[in-house]
Structures are given as C-alpha cells and as structure tokens.
Amino acid sequence: MTNKILVVDDEVNIVELVKFNLEKEGYEVITAYDGEEAINKAKENNPNLIVLDLMLPKLDGFDVCRQIRKDNQLKRTPIIMLSAKGEEIDKILGLELGADDYVTKPFSPRELIARVKAVLRRIDSKEEKTDKIIELGAIEVDLNKYLVEVNGSEINLTPKEFELLAILMTHPGQVFSRSYLLDELWGYDYHGGTRTVDVHIRRLRKKIGNHSEEEPILTVRGVGYKFKEIK
C-alpha cells in the first residue's frame, strides 16, 4: 500500500518541490498551505507521515503539532518539522511537542527524502512487534496498542516518548547510553545531538510524575539512563 504524506508549507514553490520529489519516489502526496488546513487535511486523509513547516499562517507548526498529538486518530503520526529557523530552542521545542525529526531550510530534496524513508522505516519496524504488555510497579505499557497507564490512569505520550519508555522498561536495570538511545530511536542518519534524548527523558519523567510519586527512570551520571528494577 502506498504511503500518504501530508506536506504543509505556506511557500508554494517549496510545496511543489517537495511534492514532486516525493511522488517521484512513489508516495501519495497531500498538500496544505496554512495550519488550519493542515489539521483538516490530516483528519480527512489520515496520512502516514506529515512534513510540517514551522512558520505558517493561522496556526504555526508548533500549534499544529500540539493539536495532532492530542487527536486520538493522529497522535501516533510521525512528523518531520521543516523551518528556516536553525536555533537550538526551536528544535528542542519541536521535539518536546512530539516531532520525530527536524530539517532546517535550505535543504536538498535528497536529504528530506532520506529523512522521510528513515522515519517510515522505523515506524514499520515497530509495527512488526507481537502483542505484549509490560508491567513494572505502577506502570503498564501495551506495546501493541501504544497505551501507557500509571496507577490505572492513561497518560498521553508522543510516539518517541512511548518508544523510549518501552526500551527502558523491556530491560529494567540495564543502562542505556544516550548515543545508543539516539541511534535506536532516531537512526544513525539523525543530525541532532544526544540532548534530544535528555529532552524526551525530561518530558517522560514529568508525565509519569503527574500520576506517581516514584521516579522509575534513573540517570547514570556520565553514561545515560536506566529503568529502576522492581523487586
């Protein structure tokens, strides 16, 4: 089945360039030119991936990302943010809101296509997992349904937050380096730094902490992170 990709940018020439190159690779492309249209098109078409510009009229890319991550139908849809802004704070905010990758303009079509393929490849590999539920302490993770409950309350995680928690909980007590987690979740071709992992850990701890007094994700100074062993 052909993957559908929603391309959102207020610059017509950028949209046409991206659309042309994606269609050349065999993808079905849907387009939108402002934030409100992007949300409507996403709900109508349920795309496999969204290429989302940051600076948009009506609703900016951050607001679009927020709304998509709150929508039950769309919340697991991977998002690649596209922006002329290259500041670290924009990348961190985008990743905190649930973006899967971040490409800075100007970019080459080849680079964007490579990022799209990498993100879709990682999503496909995750969907091959069999039904499995992990329960440690107050936290229960359903790997098949992408559901997480803490003390019986469901918490809303972004896809990357979910995958990060799943890796840690699958191997309680094992220490994972930041570099390993970055490669495992974002791929070897991801250009961001290991701070991306720290951002997601911080968000994950906050969401879990809203429903539990216990801190199950531990920092191993100078190395990385591990999930607390439950005896």
Secondary structure per residue as TSV (DSSP state, phi and psi in degrees):
chain	resnum	aa	ss	phi	psi
A	1	M	-	360.0	136.9
A	2	T	-	-72.0	132.5
A	3	N	-	-73.8	135.4
A	4	K	E	-97.5	132.1
A	5	I	E	-124.0	128.0
A	6	L	E	-94.3	121.6
A	7	V	E	-107.5	123.4
A	8	V	E	-123.8	117.3
A	9	D	-	-162.3	144.0
A	10	D	S	-85.6	-4.9
A	11	E	-	-95.5	113.1
A	12	V	H	-58.9	-40.8
A	13	N	H	-65.1	-34.9
A	14	I	H	-67.3	-45.3
A	15	V	H	-59.3	-45.7
A	16	E	H	-65.9	-38.5
A	17	L	H	-63.9	-48.2
A	18	V	H	-65.6	-43.3
A	19	K	H	-59.5	-46.4
A	20	F	H	-59.0	-46.6
A	21	N	H	-71.9	-35.0
A	22	L	H	-69.0	-42.1
A	23	E	H	-65.1	-33.4
A	24	K	H	-63.6	-27.6
A	25	E	T	-88.1	0.8
A	26	G	T	96.7	6.9
A	27	Y	-	-85.8	150.0
A	28	E	E	-87.4	129.6
A	29	V	E	-117.3	131.0
A	30	I	E	-113.3	143.7
A	31	T	E	-123.1	152.5
A	32	A	E	-148.5	152.9
A	33	Y	S	-122.0	0.6
A	34	D	S	-150.7	170.5
A	35	G	H	-64.2	-41.4
A	36	E	H	-65.7	-42.8
A	37	E	H	-63.6	-36.3
A	38	A	H	-60.4	-46.0
A	39	I	H	-65.1	-42.9
A	40	N	H	-63.2	-44.3
A	41	K	H	-65.4	-37.3
A	42	A	H	-63.8	-43.9
A	43	K	H	-67.4	-35.9
A	44	E	H	-73.4	-35.2
A	45	N	H	-110.5	-14.0
A	46	N	-	46.1	63.9
A	47	P	-	-67.9	159.8
A	48	N	S	-79.8	-21.1
A	49	L	E	-160.2	149.6
A	50	I	E	-122.4	126.9
A	51	V	E	-99.0	112.8
A	52	L	E	-122.5	117.7
A	53	D	E	-72.2	149.1
A	54	L	S	-80.3	-46.4
A	55	M	S	-92.1	98.0
A	56	L	-	-126.5	150.5
A	57	P	S	-73.0	159.5
A	58	K	S	71.7	-62.5
A	59	L	S	-134.0	130.7
A	60	D	-	-78.6	173.4
A	61	G	H	-60.4	-33.9
A	62	F	H	-63.0	-45.3
A	63	D	H	-66.3	-38.7
A	64	V	H	-61.7	-45.1
A	65	C	H	-60.8	-43.5
A	66	R	H	-57.9	-47.8
A	67	Q	H	-67.2	-37.9
A	68	I	H	-64.7	-41.0
A	69	R	H	-71.0	-16.0
A	70	K	H	-94.0	-10.7
A	71	D	-	-86.9	124.2
A	72	N	T	-59.9	-33.8
A	73	Q	T	-75.3	-33.2
A	74	L	T	-108.8	-8.5
A	75	K	T	-60.9	-21.3
A	76	R	T	-99.4	6.5
A	77	T	-	-70.8	124.0
A	78	P	-	-66.2	144.1
A	79	I	E	-127.9	129.3
A	80	I	E	-108.6	116.9
A	81	M	E	-83.6	142.9
A	82	L	E	-127.9	124.4
A	83	S	E	-159.7	151.5
A	84	A	S	-76.8	-16.1
A	85	K	-	-76.4	133.5
A	86	G	-	-116.4	6.7
A	87	E	-	-66.2	144.2
A	88	E	H	-58.6	-37.4
A	89	I	H	-64.1	-35.1
A	90	D	H	-67.4	-41.2
A	91	K	H	-64.1	-44.0
A	92	I	H	-64.1	-44.5
A	93	L	H	-63.0	-42.5
A	94	G	H	-60.2	-43.8
A	95	L	H	-68.2	-37.0
A	96	E	H	-63.5	-34.1
A	97	L	T	-78.4	-9.6
A	98	G	T	115.1	9.9
A	99	A	-	-67.6	145.2
A	100	D	S	-90.3	-24.4
A	101	D	E	-158.1	168.1
A	102	Y	E	-143.7	120.6
A	103	V	E	-116.2	128.6
A	104	T	E	-95.8	132.7
A	105	K	S	-75.8	148.1
A	106	P	S	-75.0	148.7
A	107	F	-	-134.2	160.1
A	108	S	-	-92.2	143.7
A	109	P	H	-54.5	-35.8
A	110	R	H	-62.1	-40.4
A	111	E	H	-63.9	-45.9
A	112	L	H	-63.9	-42.5
A	113	I	H	-60.0	-41.6
A	114	A	H	-62.3	-40.9
A	115	R	H	-65.6	-43.3
A	116	V	H	-59.2	-47.8
A	117	K	H	-62.7	-40.1
A	118	A	H	-64.9	-44.2
A	119	V	H	-65.0	-46.0
A	120	L	H	-64.5	-35.8
A	121	R	H	-64.1	-41.4
A	122	R	H	-67.1	-39.3
A	123	I	H	-63.5	-44.1
A	124	D	H	-60.8	-40.8
A	125	S	H	-67.1	-33.8
A	126	K	H	-68.6	-34.4
A	127	E	H	-73.0	-12.4
A	128	E	T	-78.6	-7.9
A	129	K	-	-66.6	145.6
A	130	T	-	-83.2	168.4
A	131	D	-	-58.0	132.0
A	132	K	-	-161.3	136.9
A	133	I	E	-119.9	129.7
A	134	I	E	-110.4	129.7
A	135	E	E	-130.1	117.8
A	136	L	E	-134.3	116.7
A	137	G	T	60.7	-127.0
A	138	A	T	-86.4	-2.9
A	139	I	E	-107.8	131.5
A	140	E	E	-124.5	128.6
A	141	V	E	-120.9	124.8
A	142	D	E	-100.6	105.3
A	143	L	T	-67.5	-28.5
A	144	N	T	-80.0	-40.4
A	145	K	T	-92.7	-4.1
A	146	Y	T	58.1	43.4
A	147	L	E	-115.8	141.2
A	148	V	E	-131.1	130.9
A	149	E	E	-123.2	138.8
A	150	V	E	-122.4	117.3
A	151	N	T	52.3	38.9
A	152	G	T	85.0	-5.9
A	153	S	E	-102.4	128.4
A	154	E	E	-72.7	135.3
A	155	I	-	-114.9	144.7
A	156	N	-	-93.7	109.1
A	157	L	-	-109.5	150.0
A	158	T	-	-72.6	162.6
A	159	P	H	-54.3	-43.1
A	160	K	H	-69.0	-37.9
A	161	E	H	-62.4	-42.1
A	162	F	H	-62.2	-48.0
A	163	E	H	-64.7	-36.4
A	164	L	H	-64.6	-46.3
A	165	L	H	-62.5	-40.4
A	166	A	H	-62.5	-42.2
A	167	I	H	-61.4	-47.4
A	168	L	H	-65.3	-41.9
A	169	M	H	-75.0	-25.4
A	170	T	H	-68.7	-23.6
A	171	H	S	-132.3	67.4
A	172	P	T	-60.3	136.1
A	173	G	T	90.0	-19.2
A	174	Q	-	-81.8	134.5
A	175	V	-	-88.9	128.8
A	176	F	E	-112.6	128.0
A	177	S	E	-72.2	157.3
A	178	R	H	-60.1	-39.7
A	179	S	H	-63.8	-40.7
A	180	Y	H	-63.5	-47.0
A	181	L	H	-63.5	-38.3
A	182	L	H	-63.2	-46.0
A	183	D	H	-66.5	-39.7
A	184	E	H	-68.8	-39.4
A	185	L	H	-95.8	-32.3
A	186	W	H	-110.4	-15.0
A	187	G	-	92.0	157.9
A	188	Y	T	-66.6	-22.0
A	189	D	T	-91.4	7.7
A	190	Y	-	-76.4	134.6
A	191	H	-	-96.0	-3.4
A	192	G	S	-77.5	168.5
A	193	G	-	-94.6	178.3
A	194	T	T	-68.9	-11.2
A	195	R	H	-61.6	-25.4
A	196	T	H	-55.3	-41.7
A	197	V	H	-64.2	-43.9
A	198	D	H	-60.0	-40.2
A	199	V	H	-60.5	-45.6
A	200	H	H	-70.2	-36.0
A	201	I	H	-62.8	-43.7
A	202	R	H	-61.1	-44.0
A	203	R	H	-65.3	-40.5
A	204	L	H	-64.4	-44.5
A	205	R	H	-60.9	-40.6
A	206	K	H	-64.3	-43.9
A	207	K	H	-67.3	-41.0
A	208	I	H	-67.1	-40.4
A	209	G	H	-64.2	-21.6
A	210	N	T	-68.4	-17.2
A	211	H	T	-124.2	0.2
A	212	S	-	-151.8	139.2
A	213	E	S	-80.7	-18.8
A	214	E	S	-80.6	143.2
A	215	E	-	-105.7	98.5
A	216	P	-	-83.5	-18.9
A	217	I	E	-96.8	115.1
A	218	L	E	-105.2	144.0
A	219	T	E	-92.4	130.8
A	220	V	E	-104.9	104.3
A	221	R	T	-53.9	129.6
A	222	G	T	80.4	-2.9
A	223	V	T	-123.3	-66.3
A	224	G	E	173.0	-128.6
A	225	Y	E	-139.3	158.1
A	226	K	E	-148.5	159.1
A	227	F	E	-93.8	133.6
A	228	K	-	-59.9	133.2
A	229	E	-	-72.0	132.6
A	230	I	-	-101.9	117.3
A	231	K	-	-99.8	360.0
